[in-house]
Amino acid sequence: MTSPARLLRRVNWLGLGTLGLLAALWEAAVRSGAVAYQFLPAPSAIAGSAGDLVASGEMGAAVLHTLQVTLLGWALAAALGIGLGLLLGLSPTAWRYSMASIEVVRAIPPVSLVPVALLAFGFSIRMELTIIFFVSAWPVLVNTIGGVRGVRSELLDVARMLRMSRATRIAKVVLPAAMPAILVGLRLALSLSLVLAVVAEMIGNPHGLGNALMSAQQALQPEQMFAYVLAIGVLGIGLNAVVALAAARLVPSASARRPEGGRR
């Protein structure tokens, strides 16, 4: 178990200090009149507005909706990406006949899917999930394929010599060897899922952080607007930290792997 002292040593104190200095300069610029308040509220005003939103429950409801949609869309994308990635990575025939089509579909810009999803599902959570699922599945799929195809032939030869069944070979040889690449894909997909959830809420769902952000902007409440922006950032940092910690515990080398694919 990681001790508190060890956790403190991992904190980027220099980065936190720089962030604090920038916030202090921002506060001073607003209070001195160098920056017009209506365009850029002071950090103290944003913090006060965030506290009011938390106390009223509005912030919690928005965060909960966005978090639920993000995780559900990510889980669905992960299931499809890993399953299909294993199939395409293990089957040369499936690889030859499908990769051209996959590359064409993968090149579709995510923004172009929003009108289609709105037309099909209206202003609903299904619209959000459709966009998140379609876009976030690609990093998992591409990294899974790369990880599976990159398994050393010596490991597969040993598995054949031991007369392992196909299912056992996949579970005990292929998946562990491909896990670093798969974890990188999962991490990229989670970041994409949060971004797409917020974008979908801004455009077509009357719930979540994206909708709350747009409502604050339209109501000319910059303190609330920046408070929601801050909440989105904190949520993204938290989700990334959880996945990074899980990856470091499952496969220590995963954090050192560079992503092999993702959304372009």
Summary of the structure (lengths in Angstrom):
residues: 264
radius of gyration: 22.2
end to end distance: 38.1
largest distance: 76.2
contacts: 827
relative contact order: 0.13
helix: 83%
strand: 0%
